[in-house]
Amino acid sequence: MKKFISWNIDSINAALTSESARAVLSRNVLETIKAENPDLVAIQETKLPATGPSKKHIDELEKYFAGYHIEWVSSMPPARKGYAGTMILYKEGMEAKKSCPRIGAPDTMDDEGRLLTLEFDDFYFVNVYTPNAGDGLKRLKERQEWDIRYANYLSGLDQIKPVIACGDFNVAHEEIDLANPAGNHMSPGFTDEEREGFTNLLSKGFVDTFRYIHGDVKDVYSWWAQRVKTSKINNSGWRIDYFLVSDRIKDKVVSSGMLDSGERQDHTPLSLEIEI
């Protein structure tokens, strides 16, 4: 059995090198992840430069993940510096082939380090940081195109071998996936267009492992707004982070859920255990 963890860290540099109260909470989350002894950790929104993690970053990461390989992809010109970015750490002894696919996404999305894939003997593992539709839905059209192309990319991999895909998908799929659906139908992450994009993805042969295991359980979320101080206290959250698997391996899923990130708002890590 393998255990995988996925977390939007919202800046590796801030988490590892800052002494702010938030950084301390981030390092507490890293300790929680370390205690899980995962086989693989997928990280989104690394916000690292094009050259990737520095020696200091790697040294700090090894305090939590000694004996892990590190693969990464960062935002590159012409995309913004220090933007988006993804990383995967996986245990030594696991053999994988890395790819940073370009899916023909619009704008600079293919240059933002949003997609990192590892090919193992029996499956593909895909880490994604899906573009946000943005304030005023200014990037919604581009986001819709991304969703189509990403779904087609996963479907193509699935024709070769089973897929495990995780990350921050920036969409609450159904009304039970956020605390206040009525007031958010025009909010980024809960528009009809984004929800349809996720439905289309699942229809290509993938399963939302959390719903597969837990059914229609409510009030379980993966993200709470930082700007609202009481969002986590009141559990006014959204479930926008996912572990998906190819439909044909869904019965191999043992558990799928969230880890406790304590007082830290923003994203909480996800955990998947699967017989693979």
Buried (B, 14 or more C-beta within 10 A) or exposed (E): EBBBBBBBBBBBBBBBEBEEEBBEBBBBBBEBBBEBEBBBBBBBBBBBBBEBBBEEBEEBBEEBBEEBBBBBBBBBEEBEEBBBBBBBBBBEEBEBEEBBBEBEBBBBBBBBBBBBBBBBEEBBBBBBBBBBBEEEBEBBEBBBBBBBBBBBBBBEBBEEBBBBBBBBBBBBBBBBBBBEBEEBEEBBBBBEBBBBBBBBBBEBBBBBBBBBBBEEEEEBBBBBBBEEEEBBEEEBBBBBBBBBBBBEBBEBBEBBBBBEBEEBBBBBBBBBBBEB
